[in-house]
């Protein structure tokens, strides 16, 4: 793995972990809201039972997403890279390359640079907005 | 039943409906987020994603029942449930 590839993998790992943690928080918030509503209606009614079941499944999902963020925290960039499908990795590298080229473009009024290469995919891969 | 009690019951039911819709919408978003996570099959992360997706799908199924139920309830029914729950 080249230094550049390693850097890209580390960035993808960090943003994926952040996104997993955000999803965990969303799910945990839903657990709190569901339990609060369940307390209002009691668990004896059909509505109460459905709310209790929802809360249980939400808690499972939140725990699982938390486990994912912990697994990612323990991963090296190379190990994370090995988990990515080849097509996603290629898109990730292409996106990073395009972003670098855009950053290197001169300020308005400076010499005209060659147009940036076309973006192969308009969606970033494994950035927070993608997750 | 006094007008004040009716207004209060109606307000409580509307609150419960709003919370239900909000949870349901948040669940849809979480399902989308998890569906975008693609890892090599058989990897540890792929296994975790698959498990999270199953939990979320189950939660969505149960939440659909909740949304249906709160829409069918009248304000008086909801108040009775609250009374039984001793809220």
Backbone of each chain as ProteinMPNN parsed JSONL, in Angstrom:
{"seq_chain_A": "XXXXXXXXXXXXXXXXXXXXXXXXXXXXXXXXXXXXXXXXXXXXXXXXXXXXXXXXXXXXXXXXXXXXXXXXXXXXXXXXXXXXXXXXXXXXXXXXXXXXXXXXXXXXXXXXXXXXXXXXXXXXXXXXXXX", "coords_chain_A": {"N_chain_A": [[0.857, -1.197, 0.0], [0.652, 2.158, -0.942], [1.908, 5.318, 0.372], [0.072, 7.309, -0.138], [-2.276, 5.886, -0.703], [-2.627, 4.681, 1.744], [-3.144, 6.894, 3.299], [-5.578, 7.727, 2.233], [-7.164, 5.534, 2.878], [-7.118, 5.728, 5.64], [-8.494, 8.135, 5.997], [-11.003, 7.443, 4.969], [-11.718, 5.45, 6.749], [-11.88, 6.92, 9.149], [-14.013, 8.717, 8.577], [-16.065, 6.94, 8.078], [-16.31, 5.705, 10.535], [-17.129, 7.849, 12.102], [-19.613, 8.323, 10.948], [-20.914, 5.941, 11.567], [-21.071, 6.211, 14.304], [-22.752, 8.448, 14.496], [-25.112, 7.387, 13.461], [-25.579, 5.509, 15.427], [-26.171, 7.214, 17.565], [-28.542, 8.423, 16.628], [-30.219, 6.192, 16.629], [-30.189, 5.546, 19.329], [-31.436, 7.801, 20.4], [-33.973, 7.378, 19.373], [-34.671, 5.112, 20.795], [-34.987, 6.176, 23.36], [-37.166, 7.957, 22.94], [-39.13, 6.136, 22.164], [-39.401, 4.511, 24.425], [-40.315, 6.419, 26.238], [-42.82, 7.027, 25.175], [-43.988, 4.526, 25.408], [-44.179, 4.294, 28.157], [-46.235, 6.063, 28.642], [-48.517, 4.84, 27.613], [-48.582, 2.356, 28.715], [-47.717, -1.177, 28.961], [-49.566, -3.069, 28.516], [-51.459, -2.8, 26.557], [-52.17, -3.248, 22.99], [-50.864, -1.322, 21.519], [-48.912, -0.545, 23.368], [-47.432, -2.912, 23.557], [-46.411, -3.115, 20.963], [-44.817, -0.866, 20.969], [-42.952, -1.56, 22.946], [-41.736, -3.762, 21.723], [-40.634, -2.451, 19.526], [-38.791, -0.765, 20.791], [-37.048, -2.661, 21.808], [-35.928, -3.803, 19.489], [-34.783, -1.529, 18.384], [-32.869, -0.959, 20.313], [-31.204, -3.147, 19.978], [-30.28, -2.599, 17.397], [-28.928, -0.181, 17.847], [-26.923, -1.03, 19.623], [-25.547, -2.742, 17.936], [-24.633, -1.024, 15.922], [-22.978, 0.515, 17.474], [-21.098, -1.399, 18.161], [-20.003, -1.703, 15.673], [-18.714, 0.783, 15.263], [-16.807, 0.573, 17.242], [-15.382, -1.651, 16.357], [-14.292, -0.577, 14.079], [-12.665, 1.337, 15.24], [-10.656, -0.208, 16.22], [-9.38, -1.035, 14.001], [-6.815, -1.185, 11.483], [-5.868, 1.138, 8.866], [-5.198, -0.361, 6.593], [-6.453, -2.813, 7.038], [-9.085, -1.978, 7.028], [-9.292, -1.088, 4.439], [-9.128, -3.538, 3.146], [-11.636, -4.512, 3.592], [-13.242, -3.107, 1.918], [-15.181, -3.127, -1.034], [-13.788, -3.559, -4.327], [-14.665, -1.77, -6.357], [-15.716, 0.368, -4.918], [-13.479, 1.299, -3.612], [-11.965, 2.185, -5.765], [-13.578, 4.305, -6.641], [-13.425, 5.95, -4.453], [-10.698, 6.691, -4.452], [-10.633, 8.049, -6.898], [-12.354, 10.158, -6.37], [-10.946, 11.49, -4.342], [-8.707, 12.232, -5.757], [-9.77, 14.035, -7.613], [-10.672, 16.011, -5.875], [-8.262, 16.909, -4.865], [-7.119, 17.993, -7.167], [-8.895, 20.083, -7.658], [-8.358, 21.669, -5.469], [-5.87, 22.525, -6.087], [-6.235, 24.336, -8.133], [-5.719, 27.565, -9.626], [-6.197, 30.845, -8.101], [-8.875, 33.117, -9.053], [-7.975, 35.286, -11.723], [-5.352, 34.591, -11.825], [-2.967, 32.69, -13.764], [-4.472, 30.752, -16.368], [-5.529, 27.517, -15.703], [-5.359, 24.065, -16.803], [-8.467, 22.406, -17.544], [-10.165, 20.668, -14.897], [-10.082, 17.115, -14.404], [-12.851, 15.062, -15.47], [-15.368, 14.169, -13.076], [-15.665, 10.888, -12.059], [-17.757, 9.79, -10.636], [-20.478, 11.262, -9.151], [-20.996, 11.035, -6.504], [-19.498, 11.062, -3.362], [-17.454, 8.555, -1.795], [-17.891, 6.768, 1.123], [-17.8, 9.043, 2.668], [-19.145, 11.225, 5.177], [-21.616, 12.223, 4.259], [-22.276, 10.326, 2.475], [-22.754, 8.082, 3.913]], "CA_chain_A": [[0.0, 0.0, 0.0], [1.459, 3.371, -0.992], [1.593, 6.269, 1.457], [-1.154, 8.023, -0.507], [-3.404, 4.956, -0.509], [-2.782, 4.496, 3.182], [-3.784, 8.109, 3.815], [-6.987, 7.681, 1.8], [-7.857, 4.5, 3.663], [-7.277, 6.256, 7.003], [-9.571, 9.134, 5.942], [-12.276, 6.724, 4.778], [-12.0, 4.756, 8.012], [-12.307, 7.915, 10.14], [-15.351, 9.255, 8.27], [-17.041, 5.848, 8.237], [-16.535, 5.492, 11.961], [-17.943, 8.973, 12.58], [-20.985, 8.113, 10.468], [-21.487, 4.835, 12.355], [-21.394, 6.76, 15.629], [-23.938, 9.308, 14.354], [-26.281, 6.502, 13.32], [-25.808, 4.95, 16.772], [-26.849, 8.245, 18.373], [-29.927, 8.542, 16.134], [-30.97, 5.021, 17.092], [-30.327, 5.656, 20.79], [-32.484, 8.815, 20.626], [-35.27, 6.75, 19.081], [-34.971, 4.213, 21.923], [-35.48, 7.021, 24.459], [-38.507, 8.44, 22.592], [-40.061, 4.994, 22.144], [-39.647, 4.105, 25.819], [-41.132, 7.463, 26.866], [-44.189, 6.84, 24.698], [-44.482, 3.256, 25.98], [-44.55, 4.551, 29.556], [-47.515, 6.79, 28.647], [-49.678, 4.0, 27.276], [-48.488, 1.082, 29.422], [-47.314, -2.262, 28.061], [-50.636, -4.073, 28.452], [-52.238, -2.628, 25.328], [-51.503, -3.645, 21.738], [-49.952, -0.22, 21.204], [-47.789, -0.632, 24.305], [-46.588, -4.065, 23.199], [-45.689, -2.76, 19.733], [-43.764, 0.095, 21.355], [-41.904, -2.294, 23.669], [-40.995, -4.537, 20.717], [-39.835, -1.497, 18.733], [-37.666, -0.318, 21.622], [-36.09, -3.772, 21.919], [-35.207, -3.922, 18.212], [-33.957, -0.32, 18.243], [-31.712, -1.111, 21.199], [-30.317, -4.1, 19.299], [-29.641, -1.903, 16.272], [-27.977, 0.798, 18.4], [-25.78, -1.796, 20.149], [-24.796, -3.288, 16.796], [-23.903, 0.069, 15.268], [-21.888, 0.898, 18.385], [-20.064, -2.43, 17.985], [-19.32, -1.414, 14.404], [-17.775, 1.903, 15.437], [-15.692, 0.059, 18.053], [-14.575, -2.516, 15.482], [-13.536, 0.32, 13.196], [-11.63, 2.003, 16.044], [-9.556, -1.152, 16.436], [-8.873, -1.469, 12.683], [-5.8, -0.383, 10.79], [-6.358, 1.553, 7.546], [-5.033, -1.452, 5.611], [-7.503, -3.81, 7.297], [-10.343, -1.388, 6.563], [-9.221, -1.114, 2.97], [-9.392, -4.912, 2.709], [-13.093, -4.768, 3.71], [-13.975, -2.324, 0.916], [-15.242, -3.704, -2.38], [-12.822, -2.912, -5.23], [-15.272, -0.646, -7.092], [-15.846, 1.491, -3.977], [-12.131, 1.819, -3.364], [-11.567, 2.944, -6.966], [-14.329, 5.572, -6.648], [-12.872, 6.759, -3.361], [-9.434, 7.262, -4.926], [-10.943, 9.006, -7.968], [-12.941, 11.338, -5.731], [-9.87, 12.193, -3.634], [-7.836, 12.828, -6.777], [-10.493, 15.192, -8.146], [-10.683, 17.047, -4.827], [-6.898, 17.468, -4.809], [-6.934, 18.841, -8.355], [-9.696, 21.297, -7.464], [-7.666, 22.495, -4.474], [-4.654, 23.077, -6.69], [-6.575, 25.311, -9.181], [-5.303, 28.914, -9.215], [-7.22, 31.829, -7.749], [-9.295, 33.897, -10.229], [-7.025, 36.352, -12.04], [-4.046, 33.98, -12.054], [-2.863, 32.004, -15.049], [-5.541, 29.772, -16.561], [-5.033, 26.132, -15.617], [-6.112, 23.1, -17.609], [-9.694, 22.018, -16.821], [-10.025, 19.474, -14.042], [-10.581, 15.872, -15.007], [-14.253, 14.836, -15.086], [-15.575, 13.326, -11.896], [-16.252, 9.633, -12.531], [-18.995, 9.486, -9.92], [-20.739, 12.516, -8.432], [-21.202, 10.791, -5.083], [-18.294, 10.615, -2.671], [-17.586, 7.225, -1.211], [-17.531, 6.669, 2.522], [-17.756, 10.285, 3.42], [-20.298, 11.212, 6.07], [-22.872, 12.417, 3.537], [-22.583, 9.089, 1.743], [-23.308, 7.126, 4.877]], "C_chain_A": [[0.892, 1.246, 0.0], [1.052, 4.309, 0.149], [0.285, 6.988, 1.159], [-2.382, 7.135, -0.282], [-3.697, 4.775, 0.968], [-3.503, 5.698, 3.799], [-5.279, 8.114, 3.463], [-7.779, 6.675, 2.639], [-8.108, 5.002, 5.087], [-8.412, 7.281, 7.047], [-10.938, 8.454, 5.829], [-12.69, 6.02, 6.064], [-12.542, 5.75, 9.049], [-13.717, 8.419, 9.852], [-16.416, 8.17, 8.404], [-17.339, 5.616, 9.706], [-17.406, 6.612, 12.535], [-19.402, 8.778, 12.168], [-21.664, 6.983, 11.243], [-21.891, 5.34, 13.74], [-22.628, 7.661, 15.567], [-25.204, 8.467, 14.223], [-26.616, 5.859, 14.66], [-26.578, 5.944, 17.637], [-28.302, 8.425, 17.951], [-30.783, 7.402, 16.682], [-31.204, 5.097, 18.606], [-31.394, 6.692, 21.152], [-33.863, 8.21, 20.396], [-35.662, 5.787, 20.195], [-35.59, 5.026, 23.059], [-36.91, 7.484, 24.177], [-39.524, 7.307, 22.654], [-40.412, 4.563, 23.567], [-40.531, 5.132, 26.528], [-42.594, 7.3, 26.456], [-44.798, 5.568, 25.3], [-44.921, 3.457, 27.428], [-45.92, 5.219, 29.64], [-48.701, 5.867, 28.437], [-49.666, 2.666, 28.013], [-48.183, -0.042, 28.444], [-48.39, -3.325, 27.918], [-51.426, -3.989, 27.14], [-51.449, -3.104, 24.109], [-50.468, -2.593, 21.345], [-48.704, -0.296, 22.096], [-46.845, -1.776, 23.96], [-45.766, -3.763, 21.943], [-44.551, -1.788, 20.05], [-42.614, -0.612, 22.074], [-41.062, -3.119, 22.689], [-40.097, -3.628, 19.881], [-38.588, -1.089, 19.513], [-36.593, -1.409, 21.705], [-35.241, -3.891, 20.641], [-34.291, -2.711, 17.992], [-32.7, -0.422, 19.099], [-30.696, -2.072, 20.582], [-29.563, -3.425, 18.164], [-28.583, -0.92, 16.779], [-26.727, 0.087, 18.925], [-24.891, -2.293, 19.005], [-23.994, -2.189, 16.099], [-22.761, 0.563, 16.158], [-20.735, -0.103, 18.253], [-19.291, -2.182, 16.684], [-18.311, -0.289, 14.578], [-16.574, 1.471, 16.281], [-14.773, -0.838, 17.214], [-13.711, -1.661, 14.564], [-12.403, 1.007, 13.967], [-10.414, 1.102, 16.215], [-8.88, -1.559, 15.125], [-7.735, -0.585, 12.189], [-6.401, 0.056, 9.452], [-6.27, 0.419, 6.517], [-6.119, -2.513, 5.796], [-8.853, -3.288, 6.819], [-10.41, -1.424, 5.04], [-9.577, -2.505, 2.444], [-10.885, -5.257, 2.772], [-13.887, -4.05, 2.617], [-14.012, -3.054, -0.419], [-14.367, -2.887, -3.338], [-13.415, -1.678, -5.906], [-15.387, 0.587, -6.187], [-14.484, 2.135, -3.735], [-11.678, 2.663, -4.551], [-12.288, 4.295, -6.989], [-13.797, 6.523, -5.576], [-11.582, 7.449, -3.804], [-9.698, 8.322, -5.992], [-11.496, 10.302, -7.374], [-11.853, 12.164, -5.038], [-8.96, 12.906, -4.629], [-8.491, 14.102, -7.333], [-10.484, 16.343, -7.139], [-9.313, 17.708, -4.738], [-6.66, 18.407, -5.98], [-7.688, 20.155, -8.196], [-8.993, 22.24, -6.497], [-6.435, 23.161, -5.07], [-4.943, 24.117, -7.763], [-6.22, 26.715, -8.704], [-6.49, 29.798, -8.871], [-7.655, 32.557, -9.031], [-8.309, 35.042, -10.471], [-5.63, 35.815, -12.26], [-4.066, 33.292, -13.411], [-3.946, 30.926, -15.143], [-4.957, 28.364, -16.54], [-5.867, 25.246, -16.522], [-7.36, 22.689, -16.834], [-9.48, 20.733, -16.034], [-10.613, 18.263, -14.749], [-12.029, 15.66, -14.59], [-14.362, 13.906, -13.888], [-16.248, 12.029, -12.346], [-17.569, 9.294, -11.848], [-19.271, 10.709, -9.069], [-20.976, 12.293, -6.95], [-19.898, 10.365, -4.432], [-18.521, 9.247, -2.028], [-17.077, 7.241, 0.209], [-17.168, 8.005, 3.155], [-19.046, 10.319, 4.232], [-21.599, 11.342, 5.287], [-23.262, 11.176, 2.751], [-23.19, 8.072, 2.685], [-24.615, 7.653, 5.401]], "O_chain_A": [[1.782, 1.375, 0.841], [0.019, 4.13, 0.794], [-0.513, 7.25, 2.059], [-3.394, 7.58, 0.26], [-4.852, 4.722, 1.391], [-4.345, 5.554, 4.685], [-6.125, 8.46, 4.288], [-8.91, 6.937, 3.049], [-9.161, 4.744, 5.67], [-9.196, 7.309, 7.995], [-11.897, 8.837, 6.499], [-13.868, 5.999, 6.42], [-13.524, 5.471, 9.737], [-14.532, 8.539, 10.767], [-17.545, 8.454, 8.802], [-18.483, 5.359, 10.081], [-18.3, 6.366, 13.345], [-20.315, 9.039, 12.952], [-22.856, 7.063, 11.541], [-22.925, 4.945, 14.278], [-23.456, 7.642, 16.477], [-26.24, 8.794, 14.803], [-27.787, 5.681, 14.995], [-27.513, 5.574, 18.348], [-29.189, 8.563, 18.793], [-31.909, 7.609, 17.135], [-32.28, 4.754, 19.096], [-32.163, 6.494, 22.092], [-34.806, 8.496, 21.134], [-36.844, 5.651, 20.511], [-36.592, 4.62, 23.648], [-37.77, 7.417, 25.055], [-40.642, 7.491, 23.136], [-41.571, 4.284, 23.875], [-41.394, 4.765, 27.324], [-43.495, 7.419, 27.285], [-45.976, 5.542, 25.656], [-45.906, 2.869, 27.875], [-46.676, 4.982, 30.582], [-49.768, 6.079, 29.012], [-50.641, 1.918, 27.943], [-48.367, 0.114, 27.237], [-48.172, -4.356, 27.283], [-51.988, -4.982, 26.676], [-50.241, -3.331, 24.176], [-49.363, -2.911, 20.906], [-47.58, -0.128, 21.62], [-45.625, -1.642, 24.054], [-44.586, -4.104, 21.863], [-43.466, -1.875, 19.475], [-41.446, -0.302, 21.841], [-39.837, -3.175, 22.804], [-38.959, -3.976, 19.566], [-37.48, -1.068, 18.976], [-35.396, -1.125, 21.675], [-34.022, -4.054, 20.696], [-33.178, -2.845, 17.484], [-31.612, -0.028, 18.679], [-29.488, -1.845, 20.651], [-28.365, -3.644, 17.983], [-27.488, -0.83, 16.224], [-25.606, 0.545, 18.7], [-23.663, -2.269, 19.092], [-22.835, -2.386, 15.733], [-21.712, 0.976, 15.664], [-19.564, 0.275, 18.234], [-18.085, -2.42, 16.609], [-17.182, -0.386, 14.098], [-15.458, 1.942, 16.064], [-13.549, -0.789, 17.345], [-12.551, -1.979, 14.305], [-11.321, 1.233, 13.425], [-9.286, 1.579, 16.34], [-7.922, -2.332, 15.131], [-7.706, 0.617, 12.453], [-7.335, -0.574, 8.956], [-7.157, 0.262, 5.678], [-6.643, -3.047, 4.818], [-9.664, -4.038, 6.276], [-11.439, -1.745, 4.446], [-10.248, -2.633, 1.42], [-11.344, -6.177, 2.093], [-15.064, -4.343, 2.409], [-12.985, -3.546, -0.885], [-14.225, -1.675, -3.178], [-12.745, -0.651, -6.018], [-15.181, 1.713, -6.638], [-14.361, 3.358, -3.665], [-11.08, 3.725, -4.374], [-11.682, 5.315, -7.317], [-13.73, 7.736, -5.775], [-11.394, 8.641, -3.563], [-9.059, 9.375, -5.992], [-11.152, 11.398, -7.816], [-11.841, 13.391, -5.138], [-8.503, 14.023, -4.388], [-7.826, 15.125, -7.499], [-10.308, 17.503, -7.51], [-9.213, 18.922, -4.557], [-6.077, 19.479, -5.821], [-7.179, 21.216, -8.558], [-9.022, 23.458, -6.673], [-6.009, 24.225, -4.619], [-4.008, 24.736, -8.271], [-6.392, 27.035, -7.528], [-7.622, 29.546, -9.283], [-6.891, 32.611, -9.994], [-7.863, 35.691, -9.525], [-4.791, 36.512, -12.83], [-5.075, 33.317, -14.116], [-4.293, 30.279, -14.155], [-4.012, 28.06, -17.268], [-6.953, 25.631, -16.954], [-7.33, 22.626, -15.605], [-8.73, 19.844, -16.437], [-11.517, 18.377, -15.576], [-12.41, 16.032, -13.481], [-13.562, 12.987, -13.712], [-17.311, 12.081, -12.964], [-18.403, 8.59, -12.417], [-18.391, 11.156, -8.333], [-21.142, 13.258, -6.203], [-19.257, 9.418, -4.888], [-19.656, 8.853, -1.759], [-15.957, 7.679, 0.471], [-16.335, 8.078, 4.058], [-19.947, 9.516, 3.992], [-22.579, 10.663, 5.595], [-24.428, 10.991, 2.403], [-24.051, 7.287, 2.288], [-25.255, 7.004, 6.228]]}, "seq_chain_B": "XXXXXXXXXXXXXXXXXXXXXXXXXXXXXXXXXXXXXXXXXXXXXXXXXXXXXXXXXXXXXXXXXXXXXXXXXXXXXXXXXXXXXXX", "coords_chain_B": {"N_chain_B": [[-67.634, 14.915, 29.778], [-65.364, 17.573, 30.194], [-64.741, 20.559, 28.201], [-62.173, 21.384, 28.477], [-60.814, 19.091, 29.326], [-61.19, 17.495, 27.095], [-59.738, 18.939, 25.203], [-57.207, 18.712, 26.29], [-56.805, 15.909, 26.165], [-56.896, 15.523, 23.427], [-54.706, 17.007, 22.653], [-52.649, 15.543, 23.863], [-52.83, 13.148, 22.439], [-52.228, 14.036, 19.863], [-49.593, 14.777, 20.301], [-48.462, 12.255, 20.81], [-48.835, 11.1, 18.316], [-47.183, 12.738, 16.769], [-44.655, 12.161, 17.864], [-44.481, 9.463, 17.197], [-44.456, 9.548, 14.373], [-42.084, 10.919, 14.038], [-40.16, 9.131, 15.097], [-40.522, 7.046, 13.327], [-39.756, 8.225, 10.913], [-37.074, 8.812, 11.463], [-36.123, 6.236, 11.715], [-36.401, 5.308, 9.09], [-34.458, 6.867, 7.883], [-32.157, 5.907, 9.184], [-32.188, 3.307, 8.217], [-31.671, 3.769, 5.517], [-29.09, 4.845, 5.732], [-27.635, 2.662, 6.731], [-27.993, 0.864, 4.675], [-26.358, 1.885, 2.762], [-23.866, 1.175, 3.487], [-21.406, -0.714, 2.311], [-19.616, -3.626, 2.336], [-16.967, -6.016, 1.813], [-18.19, -9.228, 1.219], [-18.545, -11.524, 3.888], [-16.667, -10.349, 5.475], [-15.81, -8.933, 8.722], [-17.054, -6.46, 9.152], [-19.095, -6.499, 7.253], [-20.72, -8.491, 8.276], [-21.593, -7.3, 10.655], [-23.008, -5.107, 9.637], [-25.076, -6.417, 8.337], [-26.426, -7.547, 10.485], [-27.238, -5.227, 11.877], [-28.94, -4.124, 9.978], [-30.984, -6.013, 9.954], [-32.064, -5.767, 12.547], [-33.001, -3.133, 12.371], [-34.907, -3.362, 10.372], [-36.769, -5.029, 11.622], [-37.52, -3.287, 13.682], [-38.743, -1.314, 12.185], [-40.958, -2.667, 11.209], [-42.397, -3.123, 13.586], [-42.764, -0.506, 14.362], [-44.417, 0.445, 12.383], [-46.794, -0.744, 13.101], [-47.253, 0.663, 15.442], [-47.629, 3.298, 14.505], [-49.918, 2.941, 12.957], [-51.703, 2.216, 14.96], [-51.801, 4.499, 16.666], [-52.949, 6.285, 14.962], [-55.454, 5.271, 14.645], [-56.57, 5.464, 17.134], [-58.854, 7.196, 19.301], [-59.058, 10.406, 20.961], [-60.176, 10.017, 23.451], [-59.828, 7.254, 23.813], [-57.062, 7.169, 23.962], [-56.627, 8.629, 26.261], [-57.77, 6.882, 28.096], [-55.962, 4.751, 27.944], [-53.729, 5.98, 29.028], [-54.632, 6.457, 31.595], [-54.912, 3.843, 32.516], [-52.253, 3.15, 32.494], [-51.431, 4.6, 34.567], [-50.365, 7.209, 34.285]], "CA_chain_B": [[-66.222, 15.337, 29.737], [-65.303, 19.019, 29.974], [-64.021, 20.988, 26.99], [-60.751, 21.47, 28.828], [-60.29, 17.72, 29.327], [-61.155, 17.05, 25.691], [-58.61, 19.621, 24.551], [-55.978, 18.13, 26.828], [-56.663, 14.565, 25.611], [-56.598, 15.663, 22.004], [-53.328, 17.497, 22.555], [-51.762, 14.424, 24.208], [-52.843, 12.197, 21.318], [-51.466, 14.645, 18.765], [-48.181, 14.669, 20.679], [-48.055, 10.856, 20.61], [-48.739, 10.887, 16.864], [-45.987, 13.445, 16.276], [-43.466, 11.392, 18.287], [-44.461, 8.224, 16.407], [-44.0, 9.87, 13.011], [-40.676, 11.307, 14.109], [-39.366, 7.905, 15.263], [-40.635, 6.295, 12.078], [-38.94, 8.912, 9.907], [-35.673, 8.622, 11.848], [-35.799, 4.838, 11.392], [-36.224, 5.232, 7.63], [-33.146, 7.462, 7.594], [-31.128, 4.964, 9.642], [-32.181, 2.17, 7.286], [-30.959, 4.236, 4.312], [-27.674, 4.974, 6.071], [-27.013, 1.336, 6.862], [-28.024, 0.213, 3.349], [-25.249, 2.412, 1.953], [-22.594, 0.588, 3.933], [-21.133, -1.934, 1.541], [-18.3, -4.209, 2.619], [-16.725, -7.31, 1.169], [-18.976, -10.287, 1.866], [-17.777, -12.415, 4.768], [-15.807, -9.574, 6.375], [-16.434, -8.645, 10.018], [-17.946, -5.301, 9.034], [-20.291, -6.898, 6.489], [-21.577, -9.256, 9.195], [-22.218, -6.352, 11.584], [-23.992, -4.328, 8.869], [-26.225, -7.284, 8.084], [-27.149, -7.674, 11.753], [-27.887, -3.933, 12.156], [-30.041, -3.96, 9.02], [-32.086, -6.894, 10.38], [-32.693, -5.122, 13.714], [-33.728, -1.931, 11.934], [-36.094, -3.802, 9.626], [-37.747, -5.472, 12.64], [-38.022, -2.087, 14.372], [-39.663, -0.632, 11.26], [-42.205, -3.439, 11.179], [-43.126, -2.845, 14.834], [-43.13, 0.922, 14.391], [-45.569, 0.616, 11.477], [-47.969, -1.094, 13.917], [-47.469, 1.778, 16.384], [-48.19, 4.437, 13.766], [-51.299, 2.59, 12.6], [-52.515, 2.218, 16.184], [-52.055, 5.863, 17.182], [-53.843, 6.972, 14.03], [-56.817, 4.74, 14.826], [-57.073, 5.802, 18.474], [-59.499, 8.499, 19.542], [-58.455, 11.091, 22.112], [-60.702, 9.386, 24.671], [-59.137, 5.953, 23.941], [-55.685, 7.421, 24.39], [-56.694, 9.039, 27.67], [-58.017, 5.663, 28.884], [-54.684, 4.015, 28.024], [-52.866, 6.701, 29.969], [-55.165, 6.212, 32.946], [-54.552, 2.462, 32.889], [-50.806, 3.114, 32.735], [-51.207, 5.446, 35.748], [-49.505, 8.365, 33.983]], "C_chain_B": [[-66.143, 16.833, 29.42], [-64.491, 19.334, 28.717], [-62.519, 21.017, 27.248], [-60.102, 20.08, 28.783], [-60.174, 17.195, 27.899], [-59.962, 17.65, 24.956], [-57.289, 19.0, 24.999], [-55.745, 16.743, 26.212], [-56.257, 14.608, 24.144], [-55.147, 16.094, 21.802], [-52.327, 16.373, 22.852], [-51.683, 13.421, 23.046], [-52.049, 12.749, 20.137], [-49.967, 14.579, 19.04], [-47.663, 13.263, 20.426], [-47.913, 10.553, 19.123], [-47.469, 11.531, 16.303], [-44.718, 12.67, 16.628], [-43.354, 10.119, 17.45], [-43.947, 8.487, 14.993], [-42.515, 10.201, 13.009], [-39.771, 10.075, 14.242], [-39.355, 7.12, 13.948], [-39.743, 6.911, 10.991], [-37.447, 8.726, 10.189], [-35.213, 7.192, 11.519], [-35.567, 4.658, 9.889], [-34.841, 5.757, 7.251], [-32.016, 6.515, 7.999], [-31.036, 3.767, 8.701], [-31.438, 2.55, 6.006], [-29.459, 4.294, 4.569], [-26.978, 3.621, 6.101], [-26.967, 0.628, 5.503], [-26.867, 0.689, 2.472], [-23.9, 1.84, 2.352], [-22.367, -0.726, 3.196], [-19.716, -2.407, 1.86], [-18.191, -5.564, 1.935], [-17.461, -8.4, 1.953], [-18.076, -11.194, 2.709], [-16.863, -11.66, 5.717], [-16.57, -9.279, 7.67], [-17.449, -7.5, 9.897], [-19.227, -5.649, 8.272], [-21.263, -7.663, 7.389], [-22.306, -8.313, 10.14], [-23.301, -5.545, 10.865], [-25.26, -5.148, 8.658], [-27.087, -7.428, 9.348], [-27.906, -6.376, 12.075], [-29.089, -3.747, 11.241], [-31.245, -4.804, 9.442], [-32.823, -6.286, 11.578], [-33.56, -3.94, 13.268], [-34.995, -2.319, 11.174], [-37.185, -4.275, 10.599], [-38.374, -4.273, 13.351], [-39.02, -1.344, 13.483], [-41.008, -1.345, 11.2], [-43.05, -3.128, 12.413], [-43.606, -1.399, 14.868], [-44.314, 1.199, 13.468], [-46.86, 0.276, 12.232], [-48.312, 0.053, 14.864], [-48.152, 2.937, 15.672], [-49.646, 4.172, 13.411], [-52.206, 2.716, 13.838], [-52.803, 3.642, 16.663], [-52.949, 6.658, 16.242], [-55.289, 6.53, 14.232], [-57.428, 5.129, 16.171], [-57.813, 7.129, 18.482], [-58.813, 9.126, 20.762], [-58.91, 10.432, 23.415], [-60.023, 8.029, 24.912], [-57.723, 6.162, 24.498], [-55.652, 7.81, 25.874], [-56.914, 7.815, 28.564], [-56.726, 4.853, 29.044], [-53.756, 4.66, 29.046], [-53.31, 6.462, 31.408], [-54.768, 4.821, 33.426], [-53.065, 2.34, 33.203], [-50.425, 3.96, 33.947], [-50.264, 6.605, 35.483], [-50.119, 9.603, 34.619]], "O_chain_B": [[-66.785, 17.303, 28.481], [-63.691, 18.53, 28.238], [-61.71, 20.719, 26.369], [-58.993, 19.915, 28.274], [-59.196, 16.539, 27.54], [-59.271, 16.972, 24.196], [-56.379, 18.792, 24.197], [-54.632, 16.429, 25.788], [-55.406, 13.846, 23.685], [-54.457, 15.612, 20.904], [-51.296, 16.256, 22.189], [-50.609, 12.915, 22.718], [-51.293, 12.023, 19.491], [-49.169, 14.354, 18.13], [-46.566, 13.084, 19.896], [-46.996, 9.843, 18.71], [-46.774, 10.945, 15.473], [-43.815, 12.536, 15.801], [-42.257, 9.738, 17.04], [-43.109, 7.746, 14.479], [-41.781, 9.815, 12.099], [-38.738, 9.987, 13.579], [-38.322, 6.605, 13.521], [-39.066, 6.199, 10.25], [-36.656, 8.511, 9.271], [-34.076, 6.971, 11.104], [-34.654, 3.945, 9.473], [-34.147, 5.178, 6.415], [-31.046, 6.338, 7.262], [-29.945, 3.273, 8.419], [-30.668, 1.753, 5.471], [-28.656, 3.855, 3.745], [-25.88, 3.456, 5.568], [-26.027, -0.112, 5.212], [-26.446, -0.014, 1.553], [-22.911, 2.003, 1.638], [-23.055, -1.718, 3.437], [-18.745, -1.672, 1.675], [-19.187, -6.167, 1.536], [-17.366, -8.481, 3.178], [-16.986, -11.575, 2.285], [-16.335, -12.244, 6.663], [-17.797, -9.36, 7.717], [-18.545, -7.557, 10.455], [-20.307, -5.159, 8.601], [-22.478, -7.502, 7.278], [-23.495, -8.493, 10.404], [-24.382, -5.325, 11.412], [-26.373, -4.637, 8.784], [-28.316, -7.429, 9.279], [-29.064, -6.414, 12.491], [-30.137, -3.268, 11.676], [-32.389, -4.37, 9.307], [-34.053, -6.288, 11.623], [-34.691, -3.771, 13.722], [-36.034, -1.675, 11.32], [-38.364, -3.966, 10.426], [-39.58, -4.235, 13.593], [-40.017, -0.81, 13.969], [-42.061, -0.71, 11.146], [-44.255, -2.899, 12.312], [-44.704, -1.105, 15.338], [-45.121, 2.087, 13.741], [-47.889, 0.92, 12.033], [-49.48, 0.381, 15.07], [-49.131, 3.493, 16.169], [-50.501, 5.049, 13.541], [-53.314, 3.247, 13.767], [-53.937, 3.951, 17.027], [-53.627, 7.593, 16.667], [-56.225, 7.301, 14.02], [-58.649, 5.125, 16.332], [-57.451, 8.064, 17.767], [-58.084, 8.455, 21.494], [-58.134, 10.305, 24.361], [-59.685, 7.686, 26.045], [-57.263, 5.432, 25.376], [-54.779, 7.384, 26.629], [-56.332, 7.712, 29.644], [-56.43, 4.339, 30.123], [-53.089, 3.977, 29.823], [-52.492, 6.29, 32.312], [-54.35, 4.633, 34.569], [-52.657, 1.547, 34.051], [-49.253, 4.035, 34.316], [-49.453, 6.957, 36.34], [-49.569, 10.698, 34.498]]}, "name": "protein", "num_of_chains": 2, "seq": "XXXXXXXXXXXXXXXXXXXXXXXXXXXXXXXXXXXXXXXXXXXXXXXXXXXXXXXXXXXXXXXXXXXXXXXXXXXXXXXXXXXXXXXXXXXXXXXXXXXXXXXXXXXXXXXXXXXXXXXXXXXXXXXXXXXXXXXXXXXXXXXXXXXXXXXXXXXXXXXXXXXXXXXXXXXXXXXXXXXXXXXXXXXXXXXXXXXXXXXXXXXXXXXXXXXXXXXXXX"}
